[in-house]
Amino acid sequence: MKHLLPELHYAPDALAPGMSRETIEFHHGKHLQAYIDNLNRLIAGTQYEDMSLEDIVMKSGGAVFNNAAQAWNHTFFFDTLTPVPVPMPERLVRKLDEAFGSRENFLGEFAKAATGLFGSGWAWLAEDKDGRLSIVQKQNAGNPMTDGMTPLMTVDVWEHAYYIDYRNRRADYVSACLKLTDWEKVAQRLV
Ligand code: MN
């Protein structure tokens, strides 16, 4: 099965100024495309060839995992962004209150985790098997699915995600991502 670049559900300039058209063109059009091209090349003729992207993430290691997980993570990240600000549904607010004390505390703790993640990686909001929410920092291509958790939303903190628009100001980029997050979609992912 050949994996294809997922289409964005918004125009490439729709997230500006939080995320510019140029960033989308490089990040989605070049970085994500490269992970997908690498993945297709790596899995040809192997046990992974006919697996879904999620199965490859769960079952592989090494370069196959790195490229598959980067493809999955980016697809999820871009899908969760929206040009139209979406209020947090009550159901999600209640779960965040439970886990973090308040929605504001969650946003602060998430921003701190994303901004403070050392090197390249992803900050996640994830739900465990008991329905508890937590913030998870993952290096490189890491994804909380491999720990048995359900990803609810994520922010990519690889430098390629923010250097065009924000240079070294990762905190400003993270804050923009939180404003561009479709919280309705996040709530729909609650198990
Ligand atoms: Mn990226």
Backbone and ligand atoms as CSV (ligand in chain L), in Angstrom:
chain,resi,resn,atom,element,x,y,z
A,1,MET,N,N,0.856,-1.202,0.000
A,1,MET,CA,C,0.000,0.000,0.000
A,1,MET,C,C,0.884,1.240,0.000
A,2,LYS,N,N,0.658,2.067,-0.993
A,2,LYS,CA,C,1.464,3.280,-1.070
A,2,LYS,C,C,0.793,4.367,-0.226
A,3,HIS,N,N,1.567,4.951,0.666
A,3,HIS,CA,C,1.030,6.027,1.508
A,3,HIS,C,C,1.110,7.347,0.751
A,4,LEU,N,N,0.069,8.147,0.915
A,4,LEU,CA,C,-0.019,9.406,0.158
A,4,LEU,C,C,-0.035,10.597,1.102
A,5,LEU,N,N,0.417,11.745,0.606
A,5,LEU,CA,C,0.374,12.976,1.393
A,5,LEU,C,C,-1.090,13.315,1.686
A,6,PRO,N,N,-1.469,13.432,2.968
A,6,PRO,CA,C,-2.869,13.774,3.278
A,6,PRO,C,C,-3.148,15.221,2.893
A,7,GLU,N,N,-4.339,15.440,2.352
A,7,GLU,CA,C,-4.695,16.820,1.990
A,7,GLU,C,C,-5.065,17.609,3.231
A,8,LEU,N,N,-4.734,18.895,3.221
A,8,LEU,CA,C,-5.139,19.768,4.320
A,8,LEU,C,C,-6.620,20.102,4.161
A,9,HIS,N,N,-7.327,20.296,5.271
A,9,HIS,CA,C,-8.746,20.658,5.179
A,9,HIS,C,C,-8.939,22.174,5.235
A,10,TYR,N,N,-7.828,22.930,5.034
A,10,TYR,CA,C,-7.891,24.390,4.985
A,10,TYR,C,C,-6.892,24.855,3.930
A,11,ALA,N,N,-7.058,26.094,3.492
A,11,ALA,CA,C,-6.124,26.637,2.496
A,11,ALA,C,C,-4.763,26.855,3.158
A,12,PRO,N,N,-3.668,26.790,2.371
A,12,PRO,CA,C,-2.333,26.896,2.979
A,12,PRO,C,C,-2.088,28.233,3.699
A,13,ASP,N,N,-2.845,29.266,3.333
A,13,ASP,CA,C,-2.644,30.559,4.022
A,13,ASP,C,C,-3.709,30.815,5.098
A,14,ALA,N,N,-4.575,29.821,5.349
A,14,ALA,CA,C,-5.725,30.044,6.238
A,14,ALA,C,C,-5.340,30.174,7.710
A,15,LEU,N,N,-4.166,29.671,8.091
A,15,LEU,CA,C,-3.775,29.695,9.512
A,15,LEU,C,C,-2.942,30.934,9.857
A,16,ALA,N,N,-2.626,31.740,8.851
A,16,ALA,CA,C,-1.824,32.951,9.078
A,16,ALA,C,C,-2.644,33.946,9.903
A,17,PRO,N,N,-2.004,34.752,10.764
A,17,PRO,CA,C,-0.551,34.864,10.929
A,17,PRO,C,C,0.053,33.866,11.924
A,18,GLY,N,N,-0.760,33.063,12.607
A,18,GLY,CA,C,-0.200,32.117,13.586
A,18,GLY,C,C,0.749,31.133,12.935
A,19,MET,N,N,0.385,30.707,11.728
A,19,MET,CA,C,1.231,29.799,10.953
A,19,MET,C,C,1.125,30.230,9.499
A,20,SER,N,N,2.238,30.642,8.917
A,20,SER,CA,C,2.202,31.257,7.584
A,20,SER,C,C,2.055,30.222,6.468
A,21,ARG,N,N,1.684,30.732,5.302
A,21,ARG,CA,C,1.617,29.889,4.114
A,21,ARG,C,C,2.979,29.240,3.833
A,22,GLU,N,N,4.057,30.007,4.031
A,22,GLU,CA,C,5.391,29.463,3.743
A,22,GLU,C,C,5.700,28.285,4.678
A,23,THR,N,N,5.359,28.435,5.952
A,23,THR,CA,C,5.578,27.329,6.893
A,23,THR,C,C,4.782,26.110,6.467
A,24,ILE,N,N,3.499,26.311,6.121
A,24,ILE,CA,C,2.675,25.181,5.686
A,24,ILE,C,C,3.278,24.548,4.429
A,25,GLU,N,N,3.722,25.370,3.493
A,25,GLU,CA,C,4.267,24.816,2.245
A,25,GLU,C,C,5.515,23.977,2.491
A,26,PHE,N,N,6.364,24.409,3.429
A,26,PHE,CA,C,7.561,23.625,3.746
A,26,PHE,C,C,7.215,22.439,4.653
A,27,HIS,N,N,6.429,22.721,5.703
A,27,HIS,CA,C,6.216,21.705,6.730
A,27,HIS,C,C,5.332,20.569,6.210
A,28,HIS,N,N,4.222,20.931,5.579
A,28,HIS,CA,C,3.325,19.922,5.022
A,28,HIS,C,C,3.833,19.454,3.657
A,29,GLY,N,N,4.158,20.397,2.809
A,29,GLY,CA,C,4.485,20.066,1.418
A,29,GLY,C,C,5.849,19.420,1.233
A,30,LYS,N,N,6.811,19.730,2.091
A,30,LYS,CA,C,8.168,19.171,1.916
A,30,LYS,C,C,8.563,18.208,3.039
A,31,HIS,N,N,8.453,18.627,4.304
A,31,HIS,CA,C,8.872,17.730,5.389
A,31,HIS,C,C,7.984,16.491,5.464
A,32,LEU,N,N,6.668,16.699,5.538
A,32,LEU,CA,C,5.772,15.539,5.630
A,32,LEU,C,C,5.877,14.684,4.368
A,33,GLN,N,N,5.950,15.318,3.215
A,33,GLN,CA,C,6.104,14.553,1.969
A,33,GLN,C,C,7.359,13.683,2.011
A,34,ALA,N,N,8.445,14.223,2.562
A,34,ALA,CA,C,9.703,13.463,2.620
A,34,ALA,C,C,9.559,12.239,3.534
A,35,TYR,N,N,8.879,12.395,4.685
A,35,TYR,CA,C,8.678,11.234,5.570
A,35,TYR,C,C,7.864,10.154,4.853
A,36,ILE,N,N,6.851,10.586,4.102
A,36,ILE,CA,C,6.001,9.627,3.393
A,36,ILE,C,C,6.779,8.945,2.262
A,37,ASP,N,N,7.572,9.706,1.539
A,37,ASP,CA,C,8.394,9.111,0.473
A,37,ASP,C,C,9.391,8.111,1.058
A,38,ASN,N,N,10.045,8.492,2.161
A,38,ASN,CA,C,11.003,7.581,2.810
A,38,ASN,C,C,10.304,6.308,3.259
A,39,LEU,N,N,9.124,6.483,3.870
A,39,LEU,CA,C,8.370,5.324,4.365
A,39,LEU,C,C,8.046,4.379,3.209
A,40,ASN,N,N,7.517,4.929,2.122
A,40,ASN,CA,C,7.158,4.078,0.972
A,40,ASN,C,C,8.379,3.315,0.453
A,41,ARG,N,N,9.520,3.972,0.433
A,41,ARG,CA,C,10.731,3.330,-0.052
A,41,ARG,C,C,11.178,2.222,0.915
A,42,LEU,N,N,11.092,2.521,2.225
A,42,LEU,CA,C,11.582,1.575,3.232
A,42,LEU,C,C,10.716,0.323,3.361
A,43,ILE,N,N,9.399,0.464,3.144
A,43,ILE,CA,C,8.515,-0.697,3.385
A,43,ILE,C,C,8.319,-1.563,2.146
A,44,ALA,N,N,8.752,-1.088,0.984
A,44,ALA,CA,C,8.542,-1.865,-0.254
A,44,ALA,C,C,9.156,-3.251,-0.109
A,45,GLY,N,N,8.344,-4.284,-0.332
A,45,GLY,CA,C,8.836,-5.661,-0.277
A,45,GLY,C,C,9.063,-6.185,1.134
A,46,THR,N,N,8.593,-5.472,2.172
A,46,THR,CA,C,8.767,-5.947,3.549
A,46,THR,C,C,7.415,-6.331,4.159
A,47,GLN,N,N,7.456,-6.837,5.396
A,47,GLN,CA,C,6.229,-7.214,6.129
A,47,GLN,C,C,5.313,-6.014,6.358
A,48,TYR,N,N,5.858,-4.806,6.231
A,48,TYR,CA,C,5.073,-3.593,6.516
A,48,TYR,C,C,4.313,-3.080,5.294
A,49,GLU,N,N,4.601,-3.680,4.144
A,49,GLU,CA,C,4.117,-3.119,2.884
A,49,GLU,C,C,2.604,-2.904,2.850
A,50,ASP,N,N,1.829,-3.843,3.389
A,50,ASP,CA,C,0.368,-3.734,3.287
A,50,ASP,C,C,-0.317,-3.339,4.597
A,51,MET,N,N,0.486,-2.911,5.581
A,51,MET,CA,C,-0.097,-2.514,6.871
A,51,MET,C,C,-0.593,-1.075,6.825
A,52,SER,N,N,-1.584,-0.791,7.698
A,52,SER,CA,C,-2.016,0.599,7.853
A,52,SER,C,C,-0.879,1.372,8.525
A,53,LEU,N,N,-0.926,2.683,8.394
A,53,LEU,CA,C,0.107,3.527,8.990
A,53,LEU,C,C,0.172,3.293,10.502
A,54,GLU,N,N,-1.007,3.204,11.137
A,54,GLU,CA,C,-1.048,3.004,12.583
A,54,GLU,C,C,-0.410,1.673,12.982
A,55,ASP,N,N,-0.692,0.615,12.222
A,55,ASP,CA,C,-0.085,-0.685,12.522
A,55,ASP,C,C,1.433,-0.620,12.387
A,56,ILE,N,N,1.909,0.086,11.387
A,56,ILE,CA,C,3.367,0.187,11.224
A,56,ILE,C,C,3.966,0.894,12.438
A,57,VAL,N,N,3.309,1.976,12.883
A,57,VAL,CA,C,3.807,2.706,14.057
A,57,VAL,C,C,3.869,1.769,15.269
A,58,MET,N,N,2.834,0.959,15.429
A,58,MET,CA,C,2.755,0.094,16.611
A,58,MET,C,C,3.725,-1.085,16.537
A,59,LYS,N,N,4.104,-1.514,15.330
A,59,LYS,CA,C,4.838,-2.777,15.199
A,59,LYS,C,C,6.282,-2.651,14.728
A,60,SER,N,N,6.705,-1.449,14.327
A,60,SER,CA,C,8.042,-1.337,13.730
A,60,SER,C,C,9.024,-0.670,14.681
A,61,GLY,N,N,10.262,-0.615,14.238
A,61,GLY,CA,C,11.306,0.102,14.969
A,61,GLY,C,C,12.231,0.759,13.965
A,62,GLY,N,N,13.258,1.422,14.463
A,62,GLY,CA,C,14.294,1.980,13.596
A,62,GLY,C,C,13.763,2.979,12.592
A,63,ALA,N,N,14.326,2.937,11.390
A,63,ALA,CA,C,13.997,3.940,10.376
A,63,ALA,C,C,12.543,3.835,9.926
A,64,VAL,N,N,12.008,2.603,9.868
A,64,VAL,CA,C,10.607,2.442,9.465
A,64,VAL,C,C,9.713,3.133,10.481
A,65,PHE,N,N,9.963,2.879,11.778
A,65,PHE,CA,C,9.177,3.554,12.818
A,65,PHE,C,C,9.325,5.067,12.707
A,66,ASN,N,N,10.540,5.548,12.586
A,66,ASN,CA,C,10.756,7.005,12.566
A,66,ASN,C,C,9.945,7.676,11.462
A,67,ASN,N,N,9.966,7.120,10.283
A,67,ASN,CA,C,9.254,7.737,9.161
A,67,ASN,C,C,7.749,7.516,9.243
A,68,ALA,N,N,7.323,6.328,9.697
A,68,ALA,CA,C,5.885,6.064,9.846
A,68,ALA,C,C,5.296,6.948,10.945
A,69,ALA,N,N,5.981,7.036,12.068
A,69,ALA,CA,C,5.457,7.829,13.179
A,69,ALA,C,C,5.464,9.315,12.806
A,70,GLN,N,N,6.495,9.767,12.112
A,70,GLN,CA,C,6.482,11.164,11.677
A,70,GLN,C,C,5.325,11.420,10.713
A,71,ALA,N,N,5.034,10.459,9.838
A,71,ALA,CA,C,3.886,10.614,8.929
A,71,ALA,C,C,2.588,10.658,9.732
A,72,TRP,N,N,2.430,9.763,10.695
A,72,TRP,CA,C,1.204,9.724,11.523
A,72,TRP,C,C,1.085,11.014,12.335
A,73,ASN,N,N,2.166,11.384,13.013
A,73,ASN,CA,C,2.122,12.547,13.911
A,73,ASN,C,C,1.785,13.828,13.147
A,74,HIS,N,N,2.416,14.022,11.987
A,74,HIS,CA,C,2.147,15.237,11.201
A,74,HIS,C,C,0.719,15.251,10.665
A,75,THR,N,N,0.231,14.087,10.215
A,75,THR,CA,C,-1.139,14.011,9.710
A,75,THR,C,C,-2.115,14.418,10.804
A,76,PHE,N,N,-1.891,13.912,12.003
A,76,PHE,CA,C,-2.730,14.204,13.171
A,76,PHE,C,C,-2.618,15.685,13.565
A,77,PHE,N,N,-1.400,16.193,13.572
A,77,PHE,CA,C,-1.144,17.595,13.942
A,77,PHE,C,C,-1.869,18.546,12.981
A,78,PHE,N,N,-1.654,18.368,11.683
A,78,PHE,CA,C,-2.285,19.282,10.713
A,78,PHE,C,C,-3.807,19.136,10.727
A,79,ASP,N,N,-4.279,17.918,10.964
A,79,ASP,CA,C,-5.726,17.696,10.996
A,79,ASP,C,C,-6.379,18.405,12.183
A,80,THR,N,N,-5.615,18.590,13.263
A,80,THR,CA,C,-6.176,19.149,14.496
A,80,THR,C,C,-6.176,20.679,14.487
A,81,LEU,N,N,-5.500,21.289,13.516
A,81,LEU,CA,C,-5.487,22.756,13.427
A,81,LEU,C,C,-6.710,23.246,12.660
A,82,THR,N,N,-7.161,24.448,13.015
A,82,THR,CA,C,-8.306,25.027,12.327
A,82,THR,C,C,-8.156,26.539,12.214
A,83,PRO,N,N,-8.556,27.111,11.089
A,83,PRO,CA,C,-8.506,28.571,10.952
A,83,PRO,C,C,-9.616,29.257,11.749
A,84,VAL,N,N,-10.633,28.481,12.153
A,84,VAL,CA,C,-11.778,29.061,12.866
A,84,VAL,C,C,-11.682,28.673,14.343
A,85,PRO,N,N,-11.449,29.658,15.229
A,85,PRO,CA,C,-11.308,29.320,16.647
A,85,PRO,C,C,-12.529,28.553,17.156
A,86,VAL,N,N,-12.265,27.478,17.875
A,86,VAL,CA,C,-13.335,26.613,18.345
A,86,VAL,C,C,-13.295,26.576,19.869
A,87,PRO,N,N,-14.414,26.929,20.544
A,87,PRO,CA,C,-14.426,26.866,22.009
A,87,PRO,C,C,-14.313,25.423,22.486
A,88,MET,N,N,-13.800,25.255,23.697
A,88,MET,CA,C,-13.667,23.911,24.255
A,88,MET,C,C,-15.028,23.375,24.689
A,89,PRO,N,N,-15.415,22.196,24.192
A,89,PRO,CA,C,-16.661,21.590,24.654
A,89,PRO,C,C,-16.584,21.294,26.156
A,90,GLU,N,N,-17.739,21.380,26.827
A,90,GLU,CA,C,-17.814,21.175,28.287
A,90,GLU,C,C,-17.220,19.838,28.721
A,91,ARG,N,N,-17.438,18.817,27.907
A,91,ARG,CA,C,-16.962,17.478,28.266
A,91,ARG,C,C,-15.437,17.471,28.397
A,92,LEU,N,N,-14.779,18.177,27.500
A,92,LEU,CA,C,-13.319,18.256,27.546
A,92,LEU,C,C,-12.881,19.136,28.717
A,93,VAL,N,N,-13.593,20.239,28.927
A,93,VAL,CA,C,-13.250,21.132,30.042
A,93,VAL,C,C,-13.293,20.353,31.363
A,94,ARG,N,N,-14.338,19.518,31.533
A,94,ARG,CA,C,-14.460,18.733,32.771
A,94,ARG,C,C,-13.286,17.768,32.941
A,95,LYS,N,N,-12.880,17.128,31.840
A,95,LYS,CA,C,-11.754,16.183,31.917
A,95,LYS,C,C,-10.456,16.920,32.232
A,96,LEU,N,N,-10.296,18.123,31.687
A,96,LEU,CA,C,-9.087,18.904,31.953
A,96,LEU,C,C,-9.088,19.395,33.399
A,97,ASP,N,N,-10.265,19.820,33.896
A,97,ASP,CA,C,-10.400,20.235,35.304
A,97,ASP,C,C,-9.956,19.095,36.226
A,98,GLU,N,N,-10.464,17.887,35.916
A,98,GLU,CA,C,-10.138,16.700,36.705
A,98,GLU,C,C,-8.633,16.459,36.766
A,99,ALA,N,N,-8.001,16.551,35.605
A,99,ALA,CA,C,-6.595,16.155,35.506
A,99,ALA,C,C,-5.634,17.268,35.915
A,100,PHE,N,N,-5.992,18.517,35.629
A,100,PHE,CA,C,-5.022,19.614,35.786
A,100,PHE,C,C,-5.526,20.731,36.703
A,101,GLY,N,N,-6.718,20.564,37.270
A,101,GLY,CA,C,-7.249,21.603,38.157
A,101,GLY,C,C,-8.134,22.586,37.426
A,102,SER,N,N,-7.684,23.012,36.239
A,102,SER,CA,C,-8.492,23.922,35.423
A,102,SER,C,C,-7.974,23.896,33.986
A,103,ARG,N,N,-8.801,24.422,33.108
A,103,ARG,CA,C,-8.404,24.528,31.702
A,103,ARG,C,C,-7.181,25.430,31.554
A,104,GLU,N,N,-7.165,26.520,32.336
A,104,GLU,CA,C,-6.049,27.463,32.266
A,104,GLU,C,C,-4.747,26.790,32.721
A,105,ASN,N,N,-4.839,26.001,33.813
A,105,ASN,CA,C,-3.650,25.262,34.265
A,105,ASN,C,C,-3.156,24.310,33.190
A,106,PHE,N,N,-4.108,23.617,32.548
A,106,PHE,CA,C,-3.707,22.700,31.474
A,106,PHE,C,C,-2.956,23.459,30.379
A,107,LEU,N,N,-3.532,24.576,29.927
A,107,LEU,CA,C,-2.898,25.323,28.830
A,107,LEU,C,C,-1.496,25.783,29.242
A,108,GLY,N,N,-1.349,26.208,30.483
A,108,GLY,CA,C,-0.043,26.640,30.980
A,108,GLY,C,C,0.939,25.483,31.059
A,109,GLU,N,N,0.471,24.360,31.590
A,109,GLU,CA,C,1.367,23.197,31.731
A,109,GLU,C,C,1.737,22.620,30.373
A,110,PHE,N,N,0.767,22.628,29.447
A,110,PHE,CA,C,1.065,22.108,28.111
A,110,PHE,C,C,2.110,22.993,27.423
A,111,ALA,N,N,1.910,24.310,27.524
A,111,ALA,CA,C,2.852,25.247,26.892
A,111,ALA,C,C,4.250,25.069,27.484
A,112,LYS,N,N,4.311,24.853,28.793
A,112,LYS,CA,C,5.604,24.664,29.451
A,112,LYS,C,C,6.266,23.370,28.965
A,113,ALA,N,N,5.481,22.301,28.854
A,113,ALA,CA,C,6.026,21.014,28.414
A,113,ALA,C,C,6.504,21.086,26.963
A,114,ALA,N,N,5.730,21.763,26.115
A,114,ALA,CA,C,6.099,21.862,24.694
A,114,ALA,C,C,7.324,22.751,24.522
A,115,THR,N,N,7.323,23.881,25.224
A,115,THR,CA,C,8.429,24.828,25.087
A,115,THR,C,C,9.704,24.251,25.702
A,116,GLY,N,N,9.550,23.477,26.787
A,116,GLY,CA,C,10.720,22.991,27.506
A,116,GLY,C,C,11.247,21.655,27.019
A,117,LEU,N,N,10.574,21.031,26.064
A,117,LEU,CA,C,11.045,19.737,25.564
A,117,LEU,C,C,12.432,19.904,24.949
A,118,PHE,N,N,13.398,19.130,25.431
A,118,PHE,CA,C,14.769,19.296,24.967
A,118,PHE,C,C,14.950,18.668,23.583
A,119,GLY,N,N,15.434,19.456,22.645
A,119,GLY,CA,C,15.684,18.942,21.300
A,119,GLY,C,C,14.408,18.857,20.487
A,120,SER,N,N,14.361,17.885,19.577
A,120,SER,CA,C,13.230,17.741,18.667
A,120,SER,C,C,12.228,16.745,19.220
A,121,GLY,N,N,10.952,17.015,19.015
A,121,GLY,CA,C,9.954,16.064,19.465
A,121,GLY,C,C,8.552,16.627,19.412
A,122,TRP,N,N,7.693,16.030,20.210
A,122,TRP,CA,C,6.267,16.338,20.189
A,122,TRP,C,C,5.733,16.402,21.614
A,123,ALA,N,N,4.903,17.394,21.893
A,123,ALA,CA,C,4.165,17.433,23.159
A,123,ALA,C,C,2.751,16.961,22.861
A,124,TRP,N,N,2.238,16.096,23.736
A,124,TRP,CA,C,0.933,15.469,23.502
A,124,TRP,C,C,0.001,15.671,24.685
A,125,LEU,N,N,-1.281,15.775,24.402
A,125,LEU,CA,C,-2.311,15.522,25.400
A,125,LEU,C,C,-2.835,14.137,25.062
A,126,ALA,N,N,-2.828,13.226,26.051
A,126,ALA,CA,C,-3.230,11.856,25.779
A,126,ALA,C,C,-4.105,11.339,26.913
A,127,GLU,N,N,-4.888,10.314,26.585
A,127,GLU,CA,C,-5.800,9.698,27.552
A,127,GLU,C,C,-5.342,8.266,27.798
A,128,ASP,N,N,-5.248,7.878,29.078
A,128,ASP,CA,C,-4.822,6.500,29.348
A,128,ASP,C,C,-6.029,5.559,29.411
A,129,LYS,N,N,-5.739,4.277,29.663
A,129,LYS,CA,C,-6.798,3.263,29.622
A,129,LYS,C,C,-7.877,3.493,30.673
A,130,ASP,N,N,-7.537,4.227,31.749
A,130,ASP,CA,C,-8.515,4.516,32.796
A,130,ASP,C,C,-9.222,5.852,32.567
A,131,GLY,N,N,-9.003,6.461,31.392
A,131,GLY,CA,C,-9.694,7.700,31.075
A,131,GLY,C,C,-9.032,8.943,31.661
A,132,ARG,N,N,-7.829,8.777,32.210
A,132,ARG,CA,C,-7.130,9.944,32.761
A,132,ARG,C,C,-6.323,10.651,31.682
A,133,LEU,N,N,-6.364,11.984,31.720
A,133,LEU,CA,C,-5.613,12.762,30.744
A,133,LEU,C,C,-4.241,13.123,31.312
A,134,SER,N,N,-3.239,13.137,30.440
A,134,SER,CA,C,-1.939,13.648,30.869
A,134,SER,C,C,-1.207,14.268,29.696
A,135,ILE,N,N,-0.213,15.084,30.049
A,135,ILE,CA,C,0.658,15.705,29.057
A,135,ILE,C,C,1.889,14.824,28.936
A,136,VAL,N,N,2.224,14.476,27.713
A,136,VAL,CA,C,3.332,13.557,27.465
A,136,VAL,C,C,4.336,14.229,26.542
A,137,GLN,N,N,5.604,14.235,26.948
A,137,GLN,CA,C,6.670,14.735,26.071
A,137,GLN,C,C,7.319,13.544,25.386
A,138,LYS,N,N,7.481,13.632,24.069
A,138,LYS,CA,C,8.125,12.549,23.324
A,138,LYS,C,C,9.246,13.124,22.463
A,139,GLN,N,N,10.414,12.487,22.520
A,139,GLN,CA,C,11.533,12.900,21.682
A,139,GLN,C,C,11.323,12.405,20.239
A,140,ASN,N,N,11.909,13.120,19.312
A,140,ASN,CA,C,11.976,12.694,17.909
A,140,ASN,C,C,10.599,12.359,17.351
A,141,ALA,N,N,10.359,11.080,16.943
A,141,ALA,CA,C,9.079,10.726,16.325
A,141,ALA,C,C,8.109,10.095,17.316
A,142,GLY,N,N,8.397,10.150,18.607
A,142,GLY,CA,C,7.622,9.427,19.608
A,142,GLY,C,C,6.138,9.754,19.613
A,143,ASN,N,N,5.340,8.767,20.019
A,143,ASN,CA,C,3.886,8.896,20.019
A,143,ASN,C,C,3.339,8.083,21.199
A,144,PRO,N,N,2.431,8.650,22.001
A,144,PRO,CA,C,1.947,7.932,23.186
A,144,PRO,C,C,1.143,6.665,22.872
A,145,MET,N,N,0.749,6.456,21.605
A,145,MET,CA,C,0.058,5.211,21.217
A,145,MET,C,C,0.880,3.995,21.586
A,146,THR,N,N,2.208,4.108,21.452
A,146,THR,CA,C,3.055,2.937,21.721
A,146,THR,C,C,3.131,2.639,23.222
A,147,ASP,N,N,2.624,3.545,24.065
A,147,ASP,CA,C,2.507,3.285,25.507
A,147,ASP,C,C,1.074,2.885,25.861
A,148,GLY,N,N,0.242,2.604,24.870
A,148,GLY,CA,C,-1.135,2.200,25.126
A,148,GLY,C,C,-2.069,3.352,25.414
A,149,MET,N,N,-1.656,4.583,25.100
A,149,MET,CA,C,-2.501,5.749,25.346
A,149,MET,C,C,-3.155,6.222,24.050
A,150,THR,N,N,-4.238,6.987,24.191
A,150,THR,CA,C,-4.930,7.555,23.034
A,150,THR,C,C,-4.508,9.016,22.866
A,151,PRO,N,N,-3.880,9.357,21.740
A,151,PRO,CA,C,-3.511,10.757,21.512
A,151,PRO,C,C,-4.756,11.617,21.298
A,152,LEU,N,N,-4.810,12.778,21.969
A,152,LEU,CA,C,-5.948,13.693,21.798
A,152,LEU,C,C,-5.554,14.918,20.979
A,153,MET,N,N,-4.382,15.461,21.222
A,153,MET,CA,C,-3.845,16.552,20.399
A,153,MET,C,C,-2.334,16.605,20.602
A,154,THR,N,N,-1.662,17.340,19.707
A,154,THR,CA,C,-0.203,17.421,19.795
A,154,THR,C,C,0.298,18.735,19.227
A,155,VAL,N,N,1.492,19.109,19.656
A,155,VAL,CA,C,2.206,20.220,19.020
A,155,VAL,C,C,3.603,19.723,18.648
A,156,ASP,N,N,3.951,19.921,17.389
A,156,ASP,CA,C,5.256,19.569,16.842
A,156,ASP,C,C,6.257,20.634,17.288
A,157,VAL,N,N,7.292,20.239,18.018
A,157,VAL,CA,C,8.294,21.243,18.410
A,157,VAL,C,C,9.657,21.009,17.760
A,158,TRP,N,N,9.672,20.297,16.639
A,158,TRP,CA,C,10.895,20.268,15.828
A,158,TRP,C,C,11.138,21.701,15.321
A,159,GLU,N,N,12.390,22.097,15.195
A,159,GLU,CA,C,12.661,23.470,14.739
A,159,GLU,C,C,12.030,23.766,13.382
A,160,HIS,N,N,11.941,22.748,12.509
A,160,HIS,CA,C,11.374,23.008,11.175
A,160,HIS,C,C,9.919,23.492,11.270
A,161,ALA,N,N,9.259,23.220,12.414
A,161,ALA,CA,C,7.862,23.613,12.576
A,161,ALA,C,C,7.710,25.112,12.807
A,162,TYR,N,N,8.750,25.757,13.344
A,162,TYR,CA,C,8.568,27.163,13.730
A,162,TYR,C,C,9.642,28.128,13.268
A,163,TYR,N,N,10.743,27.638,12.683
A,163,TYR,CA,C,11.848,28.561,12.417
A,163,TYR,C,C,11.550,29.603,11.343
A,164,ILE,N,N,10.707,29.276,10.390
A,164,ILE,CA,C,10.392,30.263,9.341
A,164,ILE,C,C,9.626,31.440,9.945
A,165,ASP,N,N,8.641,31.149,10.785
A,165,ASP,CA,C,7.780,32.209,11.333
A,165,ASP,C,C,8.292,32.794,12.640
A,166,TYR,N,N,8.951,31.990,13.446
A,166,TYR,CA,C,9.251,32.429,14.820
A,166,TYR,C,C,10.736,32.401,15.154
A,167,ARG,N,N,11.593,31.968,14.209
A,167,ARG,CA,C,13.018,31.801,14.518
A,167,ARG,C,C,13.155,30.976,15.792
A,168,ASN,N,N,13.827,31.519,16.828
A,168,ASN,CA,C,14.056,30.723,18.033
A,168,ASN,C,C,12.954,30.869,19.079
A,169,ARG,N,N,11.859,31.569,18.754
A,169,ARG,CA,C,10.830,31.845,19.760
A,169,ARG,C,C,9.801,30.703,19.822
A,170,ARG,N,N,10.241,29.580,20.354
A,170,ARG,CA,C,9.376,28.404,20.385
A,170,ARG,C,C,8.116,28.661,21.212
A,171,ALA,N,N,8.249,29.401,22.300
A,171,ALA,CA,C,7.089,29.642,23.171
A,171,ALA,C,C,5.977,30.373,22.405
A,172,ASP,N,N,6.343,31.330,21.556
A,172,ASP,CA,C,5.331,32.076,20.793
A,172,ASP,C,C,4.630,31.164,19.783
A,173,TYR,N,N,5.420,30.272,19.192
A,173,TYR,CA,C,4.853,29.294,18.250
A,173,TYR,C,C,3.874,28.354,18.967
A,174,VAL,N,N,4.262,27.869,20.134
A,174,VAL,CA,C,3.397,26.945,20.887
A,174,VAL,C,C,2.089,27.641,21.239
A,175,SER,N,N,2.202,28.899,21.665
A,175,SER,CA,C,1.006,29.659,22.014
A,175,SER,C,C,0.091,29.821,20.789
A,176,ALA,N,N,0.676,30.064,19.615
A,176,ALA,CA,C,-0.122,30.170,18.381
A,176,ALA,C,C,-0.801,28.840,18.062
A,177,CYS,N,N,-0.089,27.742,18.230
A,177,CYS,CA,C,-0.675,26.415,17.946
A,177,CYS,C,C,-1.877,26.155,18.843
A,178,LEU,N,N,-1.772,26.528,20.120
A,178,LEU,CA,C,-2.896,26.284,21.035
A,178,LEU,C,C,-4.113,27.094,20.602
A,179,LYS,N,N,-3.873,28.291,20.036
A,179,LYS,CA,C,-5.003,29.109,19.559
A,179,LYS,C,C,-5.594,28.549,18.262
A,180,LEU,N,N,-4.803,27.788,17.512
A,180,LEU,CA,C,-5.264,27.223,16.235
A,180,LEU,C,C,-5.836,25.807,16.407
A,181,THR,N,N,-5.843,25.305,17.629
A,181,THR,CA,C,-6.295,23.929,17.867
A,181,THR,C,C,-7.823,23.840,17.851
A,182,ASP,N,N,-8.320,22.829,17.164
A,182,ASP,CA,C,-9.760,22.571,17.104
A,182,ASP,C,C,-10.153,21.715,18.311
A,183,TRP,N,N,-10.596,22.376,19.379
A,183,TRP,CA,C,-10.880,21.673,20.635
A,183,TRP,C,C,-12.098,20.764,20.512
A,184,GLU,N,N,-12.982,21.054,19.566
A,184,GLU,CA,C,-14.119,20.165,19.302
A,184,GLU,C,C,-13.599,18.806,18.821
A,185,LYS,N,N,-12.623,18.855,17.920
A,185,LYS,CA,C,-12.040,17.617,17.406
A,185,LYS,C,C,-11.313,16.856,18.514
A,186,VAL,N,N,-10.619,17.617,19.369
A,186,VAL,CA,C,-9.915,16.994,20.491
A,186,VAL,C,C,-10.906,16.263,21.392
A,187,ALA,N,N,-12.042,16.928,21.685
A,187,ALA,CA,C,-13.063,16.327,22.560
A,187,ALA,C,C,-13.649,15.065,21.933
A,188,GLN,N,N,-13.808,15.079,20.605
A,188,GLN,CA,C,-14.388,13.903,19.919
A,188,GLN,C,C,-13.487,12.679,20.053
A,189,ARG,N,N,-12.195,12.909,20.339
A,189,ARG,CA,C,-11.271,11.775,20.442
A,189,ARG,C,C,-11.271,11.149,21.824
A,190,LEU,N,N,-11.927,11.801,22.789
A,190,LEU,CA,C,-12.011,11.207,24.135
A,190,LEU,C,C,-12.659,9.837,24.021
A,191,VAL,N,N,-12.067,8.872,24.725
A,191,VAL,CA,C,-12.568,7.496,24.601
A,191,VAL,C,C,-13.875,7.330,25.368
L,1,MN,MN,MN,7.279,18.637,11.750
